[in-house]
Amino acid sequence: MLKTQLTEVERRIQAACKRAGRKREEVTLIAVSKTKPIEVLKEAYDLGVRIFGENKVQELTEKYEQLPSDIHWHMIGHLQTNKVKYIVDKAELIHSVDSLKLAETIEREAEKKNCIARILVEVNVAEEESKFGLKTSEVIPFVDKISKYPHINVCGLMTIAPFVENPEKNRPIFADLRKLSVDIRHKNVDNSNVSILSMGMTNDYEVAIEEGATMVRVGTGIFGARDYGMKM
């Protein structure tokens, strides 16, 4: 089943790239493996998957220790400041930075570990009360501030669009995030290249690609429904 679903996701990504006149290599697929057991990740690894996204720090660190070292781990869930120290040198990219307090903690812990933390700024484009993230209007001042931290590299933006039956409804959300990234690039902020747009999940990643996503986060589309009773 996993091979079939992975093949189907790949087919859809290629088709979306073709519709948008983009090259397939412009889009990175992140296999969202939250709640999935080690055995399932090993199966995905054997099928060629090397980029996994986790929502919880404990899951990421436990899987990091048990799986091959050539895996690239992405922290895609909300990150609490007291958990930063556990993953700052393990996550290749932290997708969910949305406060000065969190950025300051990442800077401090990255300095201790003598590493550069690559991060994305989480933007709540739709301004949903149930979601984390900065308002669009807050992003440029925020990037200006945190780009001064020597152990943080602002690599781009991330958003979680509303869950909708018709993914076309999220097209304006993705378009707005892309426009925001262009505005930031025009400012030429030091220590920020904002080349990554992490947007689109199982329900809407094809529309996100058409609107410029460079990373899509697909979990259910690859692994099937989540198992919250999973024991590791």
N, C-alpha and C positions, 0 to 999 in steps of 0.2 A: 504493500500500500504506500509506504513512504517513497519508494522510487517512483511510483506512478504520479503521486501528488507533486513531488519535486520536479518531475519532468513537465507536468502541466503548468506549474508556476513559471518555470523557465520559458515555456512556449508563450505564455501570456506576456511576460516581460519583453521578450523579443518582438512580439507583435505590437506592443505599446510603443517600443522604441522606433519601430518601423513607421508607425502612424505619425510619430512626432518628428521624424527625420533625424533621429539620434542614433548614435552607435551604442551597441549593447554594452560595451565596456564602460560606458558613462554611468551605468547604474549598478550599485552594489546591493546584492541581496543579503539581508540579515535574517538568519533563521532564528525566530524567537522561540527559545527552548525552555521558557519558564514553566515550572511544574513537571517538566518531562524528566524521566529517570535517565541515569547514565547510559543504560543499554540502548535507549532510543537515540541518544546523541552519538553513540559509537556507530550505530547503523547509518546515521546521516553522514558522519565523518567518512565512513567507508564508501559512501556514494559521492564523496568529493566536497562536502560542505566544510568550510574552514572558518566561517564567521557566524558566531552565535550571539544572540542578545538575551540578557537576563534582566528581570525586574527587581530581584531581591539580592542584596549583598551576600547573604549567607549561601544562597544557591550558587552564585557566581564563584565564590571562593572555594566551595567544596568541589564543584565541577572542574575548576581550574587545576586543583591538585590531582584530580583523578584522570584527566584526559590529556591527550598529546600536547606538547608544548608549542606546536605550530598553529594552534587555534588562536584566532583573534576574538577576544571577548569584548562585547559592548554592554555598558550599563545603560539600559534604556528606561528603567523605572525611576520613580521619585527617590532621591537620595537624601538621607538624613545626615546632618553634619557629623554626628557621632559615629557614623559608619564609614566615613570617607577614608580613614586610615587603612581600612582593610582592602580597599580595591584601587587606590590611586595609582599603584604601580602594577596592577593586574589588568585593568580595563584599558584597552587600546583607545577607546573613545567613551566619554561620559555624555550622554545625550540630553540630560535633564537638569541643566544648571539654570536656576530661575531666581536666585536671590544673591545679594551681596554677601550675606553671611556664609552661604554655601561656597561661593567663589573664594572668599577669604580662607575658609577652612581647607579647600582644595589646594590653594597656593601654599599654605603653611605645611600641609602634609606632604605635598610634592617636594618641597624644599628639604624636608627631613629625609625623604627617600631618594633625594638627588635625581629626580626625574622631571620631565615636562609633561604636565597633564593636558591631553587634547580634549577639548570640550565643545559641546554645542549649547547654544542658548535656547532654552525651551520657551516657545511663544504660544500663548493661548489666543490664537487668532480669532476664534469664534467667541471668546470671552465667556466660556461656559463656567458657571460657578463651581461645578463639580470637578474641574480640572485644574492642575497646576500650570504655571507658566506666566510669563510677563505679558502685559498688554502690548500691542504693536507699537504704540507711542512711547513705551518705556525702553524699547530695545536698544536704540542707538545710544542714548546716554549711558545705559548699562554696559554696552560693549566698550564705549570710551573709557569707562572706569576700570573694568577688569582687564582690559588689554595692557594695562600698565604693570600687571603682575608678571614677573620674570619666569615663573614656573607654570604659567598657564598659556596655552595656545588656543585662541578662539578660532575654531575651524569651520563654523557654520551655524545653522539654525535647525531647530526641530519643532514640529507641531504634531499634536494628536487631534485630528479632525473629529467632528461629531460622528456618532454612529448613525448612519442613514440607510434606508432601504435602497435608495437610488444614489449610487456614488457620484453621479453628475452634480448633485447638490453640493458636494464638497469642492468642486472645481474652483469656485471663487476663493475658498480658503487657501488652497495650494497656490493659486495665482498671486494672492496677497503676500504670502511668505516669500515667494520668489522675487517679487518686486522689492520687498524689504531688504533681501540679501543684496540686490543690485544697488540700492540706495547706500547700504553700508560699504560696499566695495568702492563706490565713488568717493567716499570720504577718505579712503586710504589710511585707515586706522592701523597704527603700528601693532605688530604681533597678532594681527587678525587677517585671515585671508577669506573667510566666509565662503568657501567654495563648496561646502557640503550642505545639501538640503535633505534632511531626514524627514520624509513625510510619505504617508501612504501605508496602509496595513492590509490585511487579507481582503477586506471588503472594498477597498478603493485604490489599491496601489497602481492599477493601470491608469486611472485618471491622474494620479499624482505624477507618474512618469511623463505623461503627456504635458504636464504643467512644469516639468523641470526637476523632479526629484532625482537626487543622485544616490540616495539610499532609501530602500523600502524595507519595512519591518513586517515580515510575514511569519505568523505562527500557526494558526489554525489551518491555513491553506497548505502547509507542509505537513504538520504533525497531527492534524485532526483536533478535536475538541480537547480543552485542557482537563487535566485530572488533578483536582485540588486535594485529593486524598493521597497523593503520591508520597511514598516514603523513600528517603535516599539512604 
